[in-house]
Amino acid sequence: MTPASPSSETTIRRPREGLITLAHVIYALHAFSAFTGLASSVLIVTTFLTGWPSIIAVILNYAKRSEVRDTWLDSHFGWQIRTFWYALLWLLWGGVAFVTLLGIPAALVVWVLTGLWVLYRIARGWMALSEQKPMPQ
C-alpha cells in the first residue's frame, strides 16, 4: 500500500481566534437558555428551544458556519446545531405523547431526559472547545 500523497489529504486549517470566541459565546447563549429552565418552573428543554439566547445562537451558527468550514471548529457548530434540532424533535415527540392521557407520564420523562441531554451536550461541547478539540460527527 502506498502512502497518501499530500495533495490527496484533506487540510485542516486553523480557525480565526474571533470564531473560537464566537463559539464560546454561542455555548454561553445555549447554556443561559438551558439554565433559565432550571431556575424557573418550566422545563429545561422548553427554555432551551424557545429562549431568545438559543434562537440567536442557532442563527449565529448558520450565519458563520461557512467561515469555519475545514477547521476543527466546524464540528462544534454542527454539534450545537444538531443539539438544537434534536431537542426540538424530542420536544415535539413529547408533545404528541402528551395529548394522550396515558402518554403524559411518558412525555414528562422524555422532556426531562431531553433537558438533561441538552445540558450534557452543552457541557461536553464547551469543555472540548476550551481544549480546542473537535467534536465527534
ABEGO torsion letter per residue (X at the ends): XBBBBAAABBBBBBBBAAAAAAAAAAAAAAAAAAAAAAABABBAAAAAAABAAAAAAAAAAAAAAAAABGBAAAAAAAAAAAAAAAAAAAAAAAAAAAABAAAAAAAAAAAAAAAAAAAAAAAAAAAAAAAGBBBBX
